[in-house]
Amino acid sequence: MLKLIIVRHAESQWNPLGRYQGLLDPELTERGKAQAESLAYELRKEEVVRIYSSPLKRTYQTAKILSDKLGVPLYREERVIEIDHGKWSGMLVEEVKEKYPEEFERWIREPHRVQFEDGESLEDVFNRVKDFLSYVKDKHRDETVVVVSHTVPIRCMYCALLDIDLSRFWSFGCDNASYTVAVMEEERNVLQKLNITCHLGELYVEAHRAL
């Protein structure tokens, strides 16, 4: 049985602006760094043996704070990097709604049918995170590991863990510096906790609904 703690990175410089980040690389805000510190304190009770992180700054900085506070080794993991938003990368949500109204509406209503121009689809992300989940389940039997990732791969992980269609992608909350606890057993996967943010207190900021 693997205990997988799934963490969304703390607040980046672009999160408060509502700007699509994709593979672009803003750093954490000061509030984001404080959020990561609070999360590290929350996870101190867990017997974590390893932390995996997307290599982008906002994820890796979050993971480095966790690694330093918990005294746990940290590894970069390309399979959990954010979706490539293609042409949307760097644009504000309002700009996307104005410039690509049909595509934006499809992203909100039918995300599994979206192929980002010059970027990826949800299926692309789903396939790589599913491969990562198989890898950690095999490598870390009866251990606890943390993965620090982004909204799109995290929601794809939930769909993969629960074996549900990608059309249900938006059914899960995914706030900055939140964590989810998934137990991967031989016969089933169980989400024991989902999008936990109570450790953040006044540092909590609700995620943008379209990001």
Order of alpha helices (4+ residues) and beta strands (2+ residues): beta-alpha-beta-alpha-beta-alpha-alpha-alpha-beta-alpha-beta-beta
